[in-house]
Amino acid sequence: MTIAAMTEQMRAGKGFIAALDQSGGSTPKALKLYGIPETAYSGETEMFDMMHAMRARIIKSPAFTGDKVVGAILFEQTMDRTIDGIPTATYLWKNRQVVPFLKIDKGLEAEADGVQLMKPMPGLDALLARAAKAGIFGTKERSVVNAANRKGIAAIVAQQFAVGAQVASHGLMPILEPEVTISIADKREAEALLQDEILKALGAVKGQVMLKLSLPTVANFYKPLVDHPKVLKVVALSGGHARDAANAILAQNAGIIASFSRALTEGLSAGQSDAEFDAALGAAIDSIYRASVAG
């Protein structure tokens, strides 16, 4: 029943997905924005301890529930840790009614043909088996499009769907994330090529996938994907937009919900009292929720 309930929440639930999946490379920046400088910790262990404390504070906040946050994407270390002695994925679903996902990619290759493919993921089957056992519902894997290059975009889509099939073989729901860099001059052309390749690839999918895409240049451009029977849900990344700007664009796209990271935690600080923190997070969640359900 749990998988069915989680699937239904992702299909019909009102709200958005919180991206709490900063990896080792992006953690120092995330902590700095949270008010914790690199001088405040020594080594990776202390750094990840502080990052987990920040994530736990977010997850335990009264505003962070399945009423408005339908899912959350976790970093592998976060999945392996606990909140109040309860494994994180279990805590999310049992205590907050938030569907847990896991980031599985290991970063990006150097650019070729205008794109950055995902690096190899050795041991992925073992990780997926561990994730399924831990109560994770699905995964997220990111690659990046930097130019409207059909060869590169075809390669990125092929890799995303191959990894997605591997994820699905473990009974998990893949979120395929071929991000289009928002600052490129030919973004609109890249989006057209990307949608074309995704629509072709969906034909061979057994079951369903989710898609995480950059906010499109033209409102409702991704409607064919939103309406596709093989797509459980289309979610959008903020891509570097500040929260207000990302919300404004998202609200113009019917059927797409947010999956924001930096835009979600904007304005949160380690120095805030619990009341101040909960109020700031609550306001952020409310604004992203409104943009996600606007369509």
Summary of the structure (lengths in Angstrom):
residues: 295
radius of gyration: 17.9
end to end distance: 29.3
largest distance: 51.1
contacts: 1021
relative contact order: 0.13
helix: 45%
strand: 20%
